[in-house]
């Protein structure tokens, strides 16, 4: 039993002598087993292929960064800015004194029509038997398109027309024929993205219930300054008078796009009629800001995905720069 232990420890003693024997030929230095020989050209081949793979990674990362960056930039919604809209004015004079009238306006927008924009003006005198002419000046309106009402003239950088009213039948109120003003440019509305802004022309001189009537264009008239443009258009003829005007029904119609999905954000709250019409009663110069709820949700989704794509593109860009600088780190 003892002899067996001695023979078992002999290999350990042999290696102990090889490592620490001071009398060995290595002078007491620690020796390590020899490493396995390398295959000829193995290290050189790996070093030669490393630049190729580094440049390949750089090109792939660069393409990913540029592609996703451009995609994310194009997908993001445009910067939200307050919508501005041209706010034209309408001035009206009457050929008779002491005229009281109601003014109805219908603003239409239909991108499927040519021209797509129109404003229809209807003037109704309160006196059912009164026959009167109305001079109407359209200040700040865009250029008219075919289909605009008859006898439209331009003077003083504004358009104007003279509209005749006719007595109503069987005691009905007299009414001027509807006067359409058509244009290929928006008249009182503007839309961008999910937002829609509507601004009806302001009815100059609206004085509901007023009994005051004076010569608007006569020399020294206190109202001549307020009606300077239309008086100049009419040649400053003294037979035109200021009527007592009252805002009647104001209607905004939009077939393309429809108005069902819009939510009022600010301004005068309308009544929705049939899914494609808004109506106000007795309000002069109606203004309103609304938003298309489904379109607004889509914009929020686009904003989320745009941020995600831009974040991945930025990470790919950082990895691309890191790969480009890798040879410099290895020196």
C-alpha positions in Angstrom: 0.0 0.0 0.0 2.8 2.4 0.8 4.7 1.5 -2.3 1.6 2.2 -4.4 1.4 5.8 -3.1 5.1 6.3 -3.8 4.7 5.3 -7.4 1.6 7.5 -7.8 3.4 10.6 -6.6 6.4 10.1 -8.9 4.9 11.9 -11.9 4.1 15.0 -9.7 7.6 15.0 -8.4 9.0 14.9 -11.9 7.0 17.9 -13.0 7.9 19.7 -9.8 11.5 19.3 -10.5 11.1 20.4 -14.1 9.5 23.7 -13.0 11.4 24.7 -9.8 14.6 22.7 -9.7 17.4 25.3 -9.3 19.9 22.9 -10.7 18.1 22.5 -14.0 19.5 23.8 -17.2 16.9 26.6 -17.3 18.4 28.3 -14.4 15.4 28.2 -12.2 13.1 29.9 -14.7 9.5 28.8 -15.1 8.8 27.0 -18.4 5.6 26.6 -20.3 4.5 23.9 -22.6 5.2 24.8 -26.2 2.2 26.1 -28.2 0.8 24.4 -31.2 2.3 25.6 -34.4 0.1 27.9 -36.6 -0.9 27.0 -40.1 1.2 28.9 -42.7 -0.6 32.3 -43.7 -3.4 31.9 -41.2 -2.8 35.3 -39.4 -1.9 37.1 -42.5 -5.2 36.1 -44.3 -7.3 37.2 -41.3 -5.6 40.6 -41.2 -6.0 41.1 -45.0 -9.8 40.3 -44.9 -10.5 42.6 -41.9 -10.5 45.9 -43.8 -13.0 44.5 -46.3 -15.5 43.5 -43.6 -15.0 46.8 -41.8 -15.8 48.8 -45.0 -18.8 46.5 -45.7 -20.2 47.2 -42.3 -19.6 50.9 -42.7 -21.5 51.0 -46.1 -24.4 49.0 -44.7 -24.7 51.2 -41.6 -24.4 54.3 -43.7 -27.2 53.1 -46.1 -29.5 52.3 -43.1 -28.8 55.7 -41.5 -29.6 57.6 -44.7 -32.6 55.5 -45.7 -34.4 55.5 -42.3 -33.5 59.1 -41.8 -35.0 60.2 -45.0 -38.1 58.0 -44.5 -38.6 59.4 -41.0 -38.2 63.0 -42.1 -40.7 62.6 -44.9 -43.2 60.8 -42.6 -43.2 63.5 -39.8 -46.1 65.9 -40.0 -45.4 69.5 -41.0 -44.8 72.0 -38.3 -48.1 73.2 -36.9 -48.5 76.9 -37.5 -51.6 79.1 -37.0 -53.8 79.0 -40.1 -54.2 82.4 -41.7 -57.1 83.1 -43.9 -57.9 86.0 -46.1 -60.8 87.9 -44.5 -62.5 89.9 -47.3 -65.2 92.5 -46.7 -68.5 93.3 -48.3 -69.9 96.9 -48.5 -73.5 97.5 -49.6 -75.3 100.7 -50.5 -79.0 101.1 -51.5 -80.5 103.3 -54.2 -83.4 104.3 -51.9 -83.5 105.9 -48.5 -84.6 104.1 -45.3 -83.9 100.6 -46.6 -83.7 97.7 -44.2 -82.4 94.4 -45.5 -81.2 91.0 -44.4 -78.0 89.5 -45.9 -77.6 85.8 -46.3 -74.2 84.2 -47.3 -73.3 80.8 -48.5 -69.6 79.9 -48.8 -69.0 76.7 -50.7 -65.9 74.6 -51.1 -65.8 71.5 -53.4 -62.4 70.4 -54.7 -64.2 68.2 -57.2 -65.8 71.2 -58.9 -64.3 73.8 -61.3 -64.0 76.4 -60.0 -63.9 74.9 -56.5 -64.8 78.0 -54.4 -67.8 80.3 -54.4 -69.7 82.8 -52.2 -73.4 83.3 -52.9 -74.9 86.6 -51.6 -78.6 87.2 -51.2 -80.1 90.5 -50.0 -83.7 90.6 -48.9 -85.4 94.0 -48.1 -87.6 94.0 -45.1 -90.4 96.0 -47.0 -92.0 93.4 -49.2 -93.2 96.0 -51.8 -90.0 97.9 -52.0 -88.0 97.9 -55.3 -84.4 98.9 -54.7 -81.0 98.5 -56.2 -78.1 97.4 -54.2 -74.5 98.3 -55.0 -72.1 95.7 -53.6 -68.4 96.0 -53.3 -66.3 92.9 -52.8 -63.1 94.0 -51.0 -60.2 91.7 -50.7 -61.7 89.0 -52.9 -59.6 86.8 -55.2 -59.9 87.0 -59.0 -63.3 85.9 -60.2 -63.8 82.8 -62.3 -66.4 81.9 -65.0 -69.8 81.6 -63.4 -69.6 84.7 -61.3 -72.7 86.9 -61.3 -73.5 89.3 -64.1 -72.2 92.9 -64.4 -69.2 92.5 -62.2 -66.7 95.4 -62.6 -63.4 96.2 -61.1 -62.3 99.6 -59.8 -60.1 100.8 -57.0 -58.5 97.3 -56.8 -61.8 95.8 -55.8 -64.8 94.2 -57.6 -68.3 95.6 -57.5 -71.8 95.0 -59.0 -75.2 96.5 -58.9 -78.0 94.1 -58.0 -81.7 94.7 -58.5 -84.3 93.5 -56.1 -87.8 92.6 -57.3 -91.1 92.6 -55.3 -92.2 89.2 -54.0 -95.4 87.6 -55.3 -98.6 87.6 -53.2 -97.2 89.8 -50.5 -93.9 87.8 -50.1 -90.8 89.8 -49.3 -88.9 91.3 -52.2 -85.6 89.7 -52.8 -82.5 90.3 -54.9 -81.4 87.3 -57.0 -78.6 85.3 -55.5 -75.3 86.7 -56.6 -72.6 84.1 -56.9 -68.9 85.0 -56.7 -66.8 82.1 -58.0 -63.1 81.7 -57.9 -60.3 79.2 -58.3 -58.7 80.4 -55.0 -60.2 80.2 -51.5 -62.5 83.1 -50.6 -62.8 82.7 -46.9 -61.4 79.3 -45.9 -58.1 77.6 -45.6 -57.1 74.1 -44.7 -53.8 72.5 -43.8 -53.4 68.9 -42.6 -56.2 68.2 -40.2 -57.1 71.8 -39.5 -59.8 73.9 -41.3 -60.3 77.6 -40.7 -63.4 79.5 -42.0 -63.7 83.2 -42.1 -66.8 84.8 -43.7 -66.6 88.2 -45.3 -67.3 91.0 -42.8 -70.5 92.9 -43.6 -69.4 96.5 -43.4 -72.0 98.9 -41.9 -74.1 96.2 -40.3 -76.5 98.0 -38.0 -79.4 95.8 -37.1 -82.4 97.8 -35.9 -81.0 101.2 -36.9 -83.3 103.7 -38.5 -80.5 106.0 -39.6 -80.1 106.4 -43.4 -78.0 109.0 -45.1 -76.4 109.8 -48.4 -73.2 107.8 -48.3 -71.3 109.4 -51.1 -72.4 113.0 -50.8 -69.8 115.7 -50.1 -69.3 116.1 -46.4 -71.2 112.9 -45.5 -70.1 111.5 -42.2 -70.2 108.0 -43.7 -68.2 108.8 -46.9 -64.9 107.7 -45.3 -66.3 104.3 -44.3 -67.6 103.8 -47.8 -64.8 105.5 -49.7 -64.0 102.5 -51.9 -67.6 101.8 -53.1 -68.3 105.5 -53.5 -65.3 105.8 -55.7 -66.5 102.8 -57.7 -69.9 104.4 -58.2 -68.4 107.8 -59.2 -69.3 109.4 -55.9 -73.0 109.7 -57.0 -75.0 111.3 -54.1 -78.1 109.1 -54.7 -76.7 106.1 -52.8 -77.7 105.6 -49.2 -76.5 103.6 -46.3 -79.0 100.8 -45.6 -79.7 99.2 -42.2 -78.3 95.7 -42.7 -78.6 92.6 -40.6 -76.8 89.3 -40.9 -79.2 86.6 -41.7 -78.3 82.9 -42.4 -74.6 82.1 -42.9 -73.8 78.7 -44.4 -70.6 76.9 -45.1 -70.8 74.0 -47.5 -68.0 71.5 -48.2 -68.6 68.3 -50.2 -65.0 67.4 -50.6 -63.9 67.0 -47.9 -67.1 66.4 -45.8 -67.6 68.0 -42.4 -68.8 65.0 -40.4 -65.5 64.3 -38.7 -64.6 67.9 -37.8 -64.5 69.1 -34.3 -64.8 72.8 -33.5 -61.7 74.1 -31.7 -62.4 77.8 -31.5 -64.7 80.5 -32.9 -68.4 80.6 -33.6 -70.0 77.2 -33.0 -72.2 76.1 -36.0 -75.1 73.8 -36.5 -74.3 70.8 -38.6 -76.7 70.1 -41.5 -76.6 66.8 -43.4 -73.0 66.1 -42.8 -71.6 68.6 -45.3 -73.0 72.0 -44.1 -72.4 74.3 -41.2 -75.0 77.1 -40.5 -75.0 80.2 -38.3 -77.9 82.6 -37.7 -77.6 86.4 -37.1 -73.8 86.4 -36.8 -71.7 88.9 -38.9 -68.2 87.9 -39.8 -68.3 84.3 -38.7 -64.9 82.8 -37.9 -64.2 79.3 -36.8 -61.3 76.8 -36.4 -61.9 73.1 -36.6 -59.9 69.9 -36.8 -60.6 66.6 -38.6 -60.3 64.1 -35.7 -59.4 61.0 -37.8 -56.8 63.0 -39.8 -55.4 64.3 -36.5 -55.1 60.8 -35.1 -53.2 59.8 -38.3 -50.8 62.7 -37.8 -50.1 61.6 -34.3 -49.3 58.1 -35.5 -47.0 59.5 -38.2 -45.3 61.5 -35.6 -44.6 58.5 -33.5 -43.3 56.4 -36.3 -41.2 59.3 -37.6 -39.5 59.6 -34.2 -38.9 55.9 -34.1 -37.3 55.8 -37.6 -35.2 58.9 -36.8 -34.0 57.3 -33.6 -32.9 54.1 -35.4 -31.3 56.2 -38.1 -29.3 58.1 -35.4 -28.1 54.8 -33.8 -27.0 53.5 -37.2 -25.2 56.8 -37.8 -23.3 56.5 -34.5 -22.4 52.9 -35.3 -21.2 54.0 -38.8 -18.9 56.6 -37.3 -17.6 54.1 -34.8 -16.8 51.6 -37.6 -15.1 54.3 -39.6 -12.8 55.2 -36.7 -12.1 51.5 -35.7 -8.7 51.3 -37.7 -7.5 54.4 -35.8 -8.2 52.8 -32.5 -6.2 49.7 -33.4 -3.0 51.6 -34.1 
